[in-house]
């Protein structure tokens, strides 16, 4: 009998798999390799800093053979994470991804600019939702209950730390992702001038 897939804590050996999942889901849930020439860029923003700075809140979906085919990562305290990102993460990647000197002209340059401004994560209106998260699964592993399992694992970890609520920012155009979050009890958080993002939040309790 083949081993069953399941959620487990992130391990350093998952580094490349997590990067692959991130890249292959970073364009509204689809493959982003045509947008970002350096495949390490999106993981350096949205996946690997969490594995490095908050490994206790990093979980993967193991396909049953040791390969990570999905993940959820996040931070218990967004303000503290932004500070750690600048002090401890940015020095590790800044040489590879320098801040653009002029107004970004490409999607890749926009992402590189975001990398150098971690304070953008800290929104005072979200102070009652101090944690935040990112979750991604390869398409073949979606709509099978694994995203819900990842989310439950993450919320449980936050709840045990005494963190009351969590938020996320998602690209508004990604309607399948919005439907997923709605099913899990997330609701819209009013954020002034959110741009192309919608902010959602919920308590860390496991109702639903």
C-alpha positions in Angstrom: 0.0 0.0 0.0 1.3 3.4 -1.0 2.1 5.8 1.9 -0.7 8.3 2.6 -0.1 12.0 2.0 -0.4 14.2 5.1 0.6 17.4 6.8 3.8 17.6 8.8 6.2 20.2 10.1 8.6 21.8 7.6 12.1 20.4 7.4 15.2 22.0 5.9 15.2 19.3 3.2 11.9 20.7 2.0 13.6 24.0 0.9 13.6 23.3 -2.8 10.1 21.7 -2.9 8.7 24.7 -1.1 10.3 27.0 -3.6 8.9 25.0 -6.5 5.4 25.2 -5.1 5.7 28.9 -4.5 6.9 29.6 -8.1 4.3 27.3 -9.7 1.4 29.0 -7.9 2.5 32.7 -7.7 0.6 33.9 -10.7 -3.0 33.9 -9.4 -2.5 30.2 -8.5 -0.7 29.3 -11.7 2.9 29.0 -12.9 4.8 32.3 -12.6 8.1 31.4 -14.3 7.3 33.5 -17.3 7.0 36.6 -15.1 10.1 36.3 -12.8 13.4 35.3 -14.5 15.0 34.3 -11.3 13.0 31.5 -9.7 14.3 32.3 -6.3 12.6 35.7 -6.1 9.1 34.8 -5.1 10.2 32.2 -2.6 12.5 34.9 -1.1 9.5 37.0 -0.5 6.6 34.7 0.4 8.0 31.4 1.6 11.6 31.0 2.6 11.8 33.9 5.1 9.0 32.3 7.1 10.8 28.9 7.1 13.9 30.7 8.3 12.4 33.1 10.8 9.3 31.2 12.0 10.1 27.5 11.4 7.6 26.5 14.2 4.8 27.9 12.0 5.9 26.3 8.8 4.0 23.1 7.7 4.0 21.2 4.4 1.8 18.7 2.7 3.9 15.6 2.1 2.8 13.5 -0.9 3.6 10.3 1.1 7.1 9.9 -0.4 8.8 12.8 1.2 8.0 15.5 -1.4 6.4 18.7 -0.2 3.5 19.5 -2.6 2.0 22.3 -0.6 2.8 24.5 2.4 1.4 27.0 4.9 3.8 29.5 6.5 3.2 32.6 8.6 4.1 34.8 11.5 2.6 35.0 14.9 3.4 38.7 15.3 3.5 40.7 12.0 5.3 43.7 13.4 8.0 41.6 15.0 8.3 39.5 11.8 8.8 42.7 9.6 11.6 43.8 11.9 13.2 40.4 11.8 12.8 40.3 8.0 14.8 43.5 7.7 17.5 42.6 10.3 17.9 38.9 9.7 16.5 37.9 6.3 17.1 40.8 4.0 20.9 40.7 4.4 20.8 37.1 3.1 19.1 38.0 -0.2 19.8 41.7 -0.9 22.8 41.1 -3.0 20.9 38.7 -5.3 17.9 41.0 -5.4 19.0 44.6 -5.1 16.4 47.3 -4.6 15.6 49.0 -8.0 17.1 52.5 -8.2 14.2 53.8 -10.3 10.4 53.2 -10.5 9.9 49.5 -11.1 9.3 48.7 -14.8 8.6 45.0 -14.6 6.7 42.6 -12.3 10.1 41.3 -11.1 11.3 44.8 -10.2 8.0 45.4 -8.3 8.6 42.3 -6.3 12.2 43.2 -5.6 11.0 46.6 -4.4 8.6 44.9 -2.0 11.4 42.7 -0.7 13.2 45.8 0.5 10.2 47.3 2.3 9.0 44.7 4.9 7.4 47.4 6.9 4.6 47.4 4.3 3.3 44.3 6.1 2.4 46.3 9.3 -1.0 47.9 8.9 -2.3 49.5 12.1 -5.9 48.7 11.2 -5.1 45.0 11.5 -3.7 45.2 15.0 -6.5 42.9 16.3 -5.3 40.3 13.7 -1.6 40.2 14.7 -0.6 37.0 12.8 -0.5 36.5 9.0 -0.1 33.6 6.6 0.6 32.4 3.1 -0.7 29.0 1.8 -0.1 27.3 -1.5 -0.7 23.9 -3.0 0.2 22.5 -6.4 -2.9 22.4 -8.6 -3.2 18.6 -8.5 -3.4 18.7 -4.7 -6.1 21.3 -4.5 -9.8 20.7 -3.9 -9.0 17.5 -2.0 -9.3 18.7 1.6 -5.5 19.2 2.0 -5.7 23.0 2.1 -8.2 22.8 4.9 -5.9 20.4 6.8 -3.0 22.7 6.4 -5.0 25.6 7.6 -6.3 23.7 10.7 -2.8 22.7 11.6 -1.6 26.3 11.3 -4.5 27.8 13.2 -4.0 25.2 16.0 -0.4 26.2 16.3 -1.3 29.9 16.6 -4.1 29.2 19.1 -1.7 27.2 21.3 0.6 30.3 21.4 -2.3 32.5 22.5 -2.5 34.4 19.2 -6.2 35.4 18.9 -6.6 36.1 15.2 -4.8 36.0 11.8 -5.0 37.9 8.5 -3.9 37.5 5.0 -3.7 39.6 1.8 -4.8 38.0 -1.4 -4.9 39.3 -5.0 -8.6 40.2 -5.5 -8.7 38.7 -9.0 -7.9 35.2 -7.6 -11.5 34.2 -7.1 -10.8 30.5 -6.5 -8.6 31.4 -3.6 -11.3 33.8 -2.2 -13.9 30.9 -2.3 -11.5 28.7 -0.4 -11.0 31.3 2.3 -14.7 32.0 2.5 -15.4 28.3 3.2 -12.9 28.4 6.0 -14.6 31.3 7.8 -12.5 34.2 6.7 -14.1 37.6 6.4 -13.2 40.9 4.7 -11.1 43.3 6.8 -11.5 47.0 5.8 -8.1 48.3 4.8 -7.9 51.8 3.3 -6.4 51.9 -0.2 -5.7 48.2 -0.5 -4.7 48.4 -4.2 -5.2 45.1 -6.0 -5.4 43.1 -2.7 -8.3 42.0 -0.5 -7.5 41.6 3.2 -9.3 38.7 5.1 -9.1 37.6 8.7 -10.5 35.2 11.2 -10.0 34.0 14.7 -7.6 31.1 15.4 -10.4 29.0 16.9 -11.3 26.0 14.9 -15.0 26.4 14.3 -15.9 25.3 10.8 
